[in-house]
Amino acid sequence: MGQPAKVLQLFKTLHRTRQQVFKNDKRALEARVKINEEFKKHKNETSPEKIKEMLKIGSDVELLLRTSVIQGIHTDHNTLQLVPRKDLLTENVPYCDAPTRKL
């Protein structure tokens, strides 16, 4: 896949992730503007090394958003309800004070 196709794929992936992560949060969904601004700002970049570096940064941001951001909803003056996405929920492994050594 050529670099222009990779850039377009990352652009679309960032927007899809933004829509999933910030679902029903109109204010946070405005991250769309920032994504668009960053891509427009660098649209004339021709250096393959610089493009590769920016693709890496964009991919890292997408991964961080997808795996680390949890929505919170103010339900009361001092209360915040967390709304984790299903893809963030994993099987909880109990903590063991005395782990056994695998042979």
Backbone as a chain_set.jsonl record, in Angstrom:
{"seq": "MGQPAKVLQLFKTLHRTRQQVFKNDKRALEARVKINEEFKKHKNETSPEKIKEMLKIGSDVELLLRTSVIQGIHTDHNTLQLVPRKDLLTENVPYCDAPTRKL", "coords": {"N": [[0.854, -1.179, 0.0], [0.617, 2.178, -0.897], [1.988, 5.332, 0.32], [0.082, 7.546, 0.188], [-2.353, 6.132, 0.294], [-2.117, 4.915, 2.79], [-2.16, 7.15, 4.43], [-4.755, 8.119, 3.955], [-6.209, 5.92, 4.901], [-5.481, 5.955, 7.639], [-6.574, 8.443, 8.346], [-9.337, 7.939, 8.03], [-9.611, 5.851, 9.885], [-8.951, 7.126, 12.311], [-11.119, 8.904, 12.504], [-13.273, 7.068, 12.674], [-12.638, 5.787, 15.079], [-12.761, 7.978, 16.815], [-15.52, 8.507, 16.671], [-16.541, 6.203, 17.88], [-15.315, 6.173, 20.437], [-16.059, 8.633, 21.589], [-18.818, 8.576, 21.556], [-22.082, 9.918, 21.568], [-21.24, 12.224, 22.867], [-21.252, 15.323, 22.326], [-19.521, 17.534, 22.583], [-16.941, 16.39, 22.852], [-16.854, 15.028, 20.47], [-16.133, 16.945, 18.737], [-13.493, 16.734, 18.289], [-13.047, 16.027, 15.798], [-12.586, 18.287, 14.257], [-9.974, 18.962, 15.016], [-8.543, 16.709, 14.113], [-8.977, 16.942, 11.342], [-7.742, 19.458, 10.909], [-5.031, 18.896, 11.506], [-4.368, 17.029, 9.506], [-4.802, 18.592, 7.203], [-2.922, 20.594, 7.618], [-0.546, 19.293, 7.09], [-0.738, 18.374, 4.496], [0.772, 18.868, 2.211], [3.195, 17.692, 2.605], [6.15, 16.089, 1.565], [8.312, 14.525, 2.161], [9.264, 11.24, 2.556], [10.21, 10.094, 4.952], [9.337, 11.871, 6.933], [6.583, 11.695, 6.555], [6.208, 9.017, 7.205], [6.884, 9.113, 9.909], [4.839, 10.79, 10.893], [2.633, 9.184, 10.314], [3.098, 7.117, 12.118], [2.82, 8.473, 14.566], [0.103, 9.229, 14.366], [-1.087, 6.684, 14.285], [-0.363, 5.75, 16.802], [-1.799, 7.537, 18.416], [-4.418, 6.841, 17.712], [-4.501, 4.201, 18.679], [-4.126, 4.675, 21.42], [-6.444, 6.189, 22.023], [-8.401, 4.259, 21.436], [-7.846, 2.194, 23.235], [-7.54, 3.254, 25.807], [-9.261, 5.312, 26.625], [-12.089, 6.137, 28.486], [-15.469, 6.905, 28.68], [-17.094, 9.3, 30.764], [-19.938, 10.207, 32.647], [-21.513, 12.935, 34.1], [-23.505, 12.485, 36.795], [-24.378, 13.584, 39.046], [-23.628, 16.127, 41.479], [-21.125, 15.412, 42.658], [-20.623, 13.005, 41.414], [-19.61, 10.631, 39.043], [-20.382, 8.682, 36.349], [-18.98, 5.902, 34.889], [-18.631, 4.825, 31.554], [-17.729, 2.274, 30.05], [-16.621, 0.97, 26.899], [-17.619, -2.023, 25.187], [-15.492, -3.342, 23.942], [-13.381, -2.66, 25.537], [-13.693, -3.981, 27.882], [-12.386, -6.636, 29.636], [-11.606, -10.021, 30.56], [-11.524, -10.397, 33.985], [-8.783, -11.093, 35.921], [-8.116, -12.661, 38.928], [-6.144, -11.322, 41.599], [-3.172, -12.696, 42.908], [-1.628, -13.356, 45.93], [0.424, -15.086, 46.504], [2.065, -16.19, 44.117], [2.505, -19.086, 42.097], [5.334, -20.813, 40.871], [5.975, -21.344, 37.483], [6.988, -24.288, 35.91]], "CA": [[0.0, 0.0, 0.0], [1.392, 3.401, -0.984], [1.81, 6.265, 1.444], [-1.2, 8.27, 0.163], [-3.411, 5.228, 0.742], [-1.94, 4.74, 4.235], [-2.601, 8.399, 5.063], [-6.214, 8.127, 3.888], [-6.688, 4.871, 5.802], [-5.322, 6.456, 9.008], [-7.558, 9.515, 8.502], [-10.645, 7.301, 8.228], [-9.562, 5.081, 11.136], [-9.022, 8.088, 13.419], [-12.496, 9.401, 12.614], [-14.115, 5.974, 13.178], [-12.31, 5.623, 16.502], [-13.317, 9.162, 17.491], [-16.967, 8.335, 16.774], [-16.819, 5.142, 18.848], [-14.833, 6.538, 21.775], [-16.786, 9.788, 22.105], [-20.219, 8.411, 21.172], [-23.076, 10.703, 22.315], [-20.608, 13.352, 23.565], [-21.134, 16.317, 21.257], [-18.336, 18.37, 22.78], [-15.74, 15.609, 22.56], [-16.878, 14.66, 19.051], [-15.523, 18.036, 17.991], [-12.101, 16.364, 17.996], [-13.069, 15.922, 14.34], [-11.967, 19.507, 13.74], [-8.528, 18.864, 15.262], [-8.017, 15.7, 13.192], [-8.973, 17.545, 10.011], [-6.723, 20.513, 10.883], [-3.687, 18.291, 11.46], [-4.139, 16.442, 8.185], [-4.703, 19.697, 6.238], [-1.665, 21.308, 7.871], [0.59, 18.534, 6.555], [-1.136, 17.732, 3.238], [1.783, 19.067, 1.167], [4.455, 17.052, 3.019], [6.645, 15.185, 0.519], [9.389, 13.69, 2.693], [8.771, 9.924, 2.988], [10.561, 9.864, 6.355], [8.446, 12.7, 7.759], [5.243, 11.102, 6.431], [6.239, 7.777, 7.986], [6.883, 9.531, 11.319], [3.501, 11.293, 11.227], [1.745, 8.016, 10.31], [3.353, 6.419, 13.376], [2.195, 9.279, 15.621], [-1.342, 9.097, 14.213], [-1.456, 5.316, 14.675], [-0.225, 5.682, 18.262], [-2.921, 8.291, 18.984], [-5.616, 6.018, 17.512], [-4.411, 3.08, 19.617], [-4.337, 5.229, 22.76], [-7.867, 6.496, 22.151], [-9.197, 3.026, 21.387], [-7.584, 1.279, 24.349], [-7.332, 3.896, 27.108], [-10.232, 6.351, 26.96], [-13.398, 5.691, 28.952], [-16.371, 8.041, 28.864], [-17.701, 9.507, 32.073], [-21.125, 11.06, 32.594], [-21.85, 13.549, 35.385], [-24.863, 12.118, 37.197], [-24.663, 14.296, 40.281], [-22.599, 17.132, 41.745], [-19.84, 14.751, 42.921], [-20.68, 11.634, 40.932], [-19.3, 10.416, 37.644], [-20.661, 7.305, 35.95], [-18.11, 5.48, 33.799], [-19.319, 4.078, 30.506], [-16.705, 1.607, 29.222], [-17.079, 0.277, 25.694], [-17.498, -3.473, 25.321], [-14.163, -3.798, 23.514], [-12.41, -2.384, 26.607], [-13.906, -4.9, 28.991], [-11.664, -7.898, 29.489], [-11.817, -10.955, 31.654], [-10.788, -9.978, 35.165], [-8.008, -12.176, 36.521], [-7.913, -12.314, 40.342], [-4.78, -11.131, 42.08], [-2.698, -13.803, 43.755], [-0.547, -12.911, 46.8], [1.52, -16.065, 46.498], [2.066, -16.867, 42.832], [3.315, -20.312, 41.986], [6.316, -20.711, 39.785], [5.757, -22.299, 36.412], [8.19, -25.08, 35.6]], "C": [[0.898, 1.241, 0.0], [1.104, 4.343, 0.168], [0.515, 7.068, 1.37], [-2.369, 7.401, 0.652], [-3.332, 5.006, 2.246], [-2.441, 5.97, 4.984], [-4.126, 8.445, 5.089], [-6.815, 7.092, 4.837], [-6.598, 5.329, 7.261], [-6.348, 7.545, 9.306], [-8.939, 8.927, 8.815], [-10.695, 6.544, 9.554], [-9.659, 5.998, 12.349], [-10.451, 8.602, 13.605], [-13.447, 8.314, 13.125], [-13.898, 5.782, 14.675], [-12.89, 6.773, 17.315], [-14.818, 8.998, 17.694], [-17.335, 7.271, 17.803], [-16.484, 5.572, 20.274], [-15.67, 7.655, 22.388], [-18.275, 9.753, 21.738], [-21.13, 9.182, 22.128], [-22.477, 11.858, 23.123], [-20.3, 14.421, 22.522], [-19.871, 17.156, 21.369], [-17.062, 17.628, 22.409], [-15.687, 15.203, 21.087], [-16.283, 15.753, 18.177], [-14.024, 17.824, 17.772], [-11.942, 16.193, 16.491], [-12.342, 17.112, 13.716], [-10.449, 19.424, 13.876], [-7.882, 17.846, 14.311], [-7.904, 16.298, 11.794], [-7.893, 18.619, 9.881], [-5.32, 19.942, 10.736], [-3.384, 17.689, 10.092], [-3.996, 17.533, 7.126], [-3.371, 20.424, 6.367], [-0.481, 20.613, 7.197], [0.3, 17.911, 5.194], [-0.096, 17.88, 2.127], [3.14, 18.462, 1.525], [4.875, 16.036, 1.951], [7.731, 14.241, 1.021], [8.833, 12.352, 3.183], [9.063, 9.637, 4.459], [9.615, 10.626, 7.281], [7.02, 12.135, 7.73], [5.157, 9.835, 7.267], [6.163, 8.085, 9.481], [5.488, 9.995, 11.748], [2.472, 10.159, 11.218], [1.882, 7.242, 11.62], [2.675, 7.153, 14.538], [0.679, 9.13, 15.57], [-1.837, 7.724, 14.637], [-1.391, 5.149, 16.193], [-1.391, 6.392, 18.956], [-4.203, 7.462, 18.873], [-5.638, 4.86, 18.494], [-4.684, 3.545, 21.049], [-5.817, 5.542, 22.988], [-8.692, 5.223, 22.292], [-9.031, 2.173, 22.633], [-7.562, 1.927, 25.727], [-8.394, 4.9, 27.528], [-11.568, 5.724, 27.333], [-14.257, 6.931, 29.179], [-16.884, 8.094, 30.294], [-18.859, 10.474, 31.936], [-21.39, 11.607, 33.995], [-23.292, 13.203, 35.708], [-25.323, 12.913, 38.402], [-23.528, 15.305, 40.458], [-21.216, 16.498, 41.909], [-19.774, 13.333, 42.374], [-20.436, 11.581, 39.431], [-19.551, 8.951, 37.33], [-19.78, 6.967, 34.756], [-18.896, 4.616, 32.836], [-18.266, 3.418, 29.617], [-17.341, 0.947, 28.001], [-16.833, -1.218, 25.856], [-16.113, -3.972, 24.931], [-13.078, -3.499, 24.552], [-12.524, -3.37, 27.764], [-13.205, -6.222, 28.701], [-11.966, -8.78, 30.684], [-10.935, -10.522, 32.824], [-10.092, -11.194, 35.792], [-7.734, -11.799, 37.97], [-6.43, -12.211, 40.69], [-4.39, -12.28, 43.01], [-1.503, -13.31, 44.578], [0.662, -13.829, 46.749], [1.526, -16.817, 45.167], [2.948, -18.12, 42.845], [4.221, -20.179, 40.775], [6.019, -21.769, 38.746], [7.058, -22.989, 36.097], [8.383, -25.237, 34.13]], "O": [[1.827, 1.34, 0.802], [0.122, 4.187, 0.894], [-0.117, 7.265, 2.407], [-3.263, 7.889, 1.342], [-4.364, 4.918, 2.912], [-3.067, 5.854, 6.038], [-4.723, 8.77, 6.115], [-7.817, 7.361, 5.499], [-7.531, 5.116, 8.034], [-6.928, 7.573, 10.391], [-9.617, 9.365, 9.745], [-11.701, 6.59, 10.262], [-10.366, 5.688, 13.307], [-10.932, 8.72, 14.732], [-14.337, 8.605, 13.924], [-14.851, 5.634, 15.439], [-13.45, 6.555, 18.389], [-15.337, 9.312, 18.765], [-18.326, 7.415, 18.52], [-17.269, 5.363, 21.199], [-15.959, 7.624, 23.584], [-18.911, 10.802, 21.625], [-20.969, 9.108, 23.347], [-23.157, 12.413, 23.986], [-19.23, 14.425, 21.915], [-19.225, 17.453, 20.363], [-16.199, 18.178, 21.726], [-14.605, 15.052, 20.521], [-15.964, 15.518, 17.012], [-13.366, 18.649, 17.139], [-10.825, 16.212, 15.974], [-11.577, 16.955, 12.763], [-9.722, 19.777, 12.948], [-6.803, 18.093, 13.772], [-6.868, 16.179, 11.141], [-7.205, 18.687, 8.862], [-4.518, 20.437, 9.944], [-2.272, 17.825, 9.581], [-3.152, 17.414, 6.237], [-2.766, 20.82, 5.371], [0.474, 21.27, 6.782], [1.02, 17.006, 4.772], [-0.092, 17.084, 1.188], [4.125, 18.695, 0.826], [4.065, 15.23, 1.493], [8.035, 13.25, 0.357], [8.026, 12.319, 4.113], [8.254, 9.006, 5.139], [9.151, 10.09, 8.288], [6.338, 12.101, 8.754], [4.162, 9.599, 7.953], [5.462, 7.401, 10.227], [5.013, 9.641, 12.827], [1.54, 10.166, 12.023], [0.887, 6.766, 12.168], [2.037, 6.531, 15.387], [0.038, 8.929, 16.601], [-2.883, 7.607, 15.276], [-2.244, 4.497, 16.794], [-1.908, 5.906, 19.962], [-4.981, 7.386, 19.824], [-6.679, 4.564, 19.081], [-5.396, 2.875, 21.797], [-6.373, 5.197, 24.03], [-9.566, 5.123, 23.153], [-9.972, 1.499, 23.05], [-7.565, 1.215, 26.731], [-8.421, 5.305, 28.69], [-12.109, 4.894, 26.602], [-13.811, 7.895, 29.802], [-17.079, 7.066, 30.943], [-18.773, 11.453, 31.194], [-21.482, 10.847, 34.959], [-24.204, 13.586, 34.974], [-26.506, 12.919, 38.742], [-22.581, 15.327, 39.672], [-20.239, 17.001, 41.355], [-18.95, 12.538, 42.825], [-20.979, 12.374, 38.661], [-18.988, 8.072, 37.982], [-19.821, 7.652, 33.734], [-19.713, 3.788, 33.238], [-17.943, 3.939, 28.55], [-18.457, 0.433, 28.068], [-15.932, -1.625, 26.589], [-15.611, -4.926, 25.526], [-11.971, -4.03, 24.455], [-11.577, -3.567, 28.525], [-13.41, -6.838, 27.655], [-12.513, -8.327, 31.689], [-9.735, -10.308, 32.657], [-10.734, -12.184, 36.143], [-7.178, -10.732, 38.23], [-5.589, -12.923, 40.141], [-5.205, -12.762, 43.797], [-0.489, -12.896, 44.016], [1.796, -13.386, 46.932], [1.05, -17.95, 45.092], [3.981, -18.182, 43.512], [3.894, -19.512, 39.793], [5.833, -22.942, 39.071], [8.11, -22.354, 36.025], [9.344, -25.874, 33.698]]}, "num_chains": 1, "name": "protein.A"}
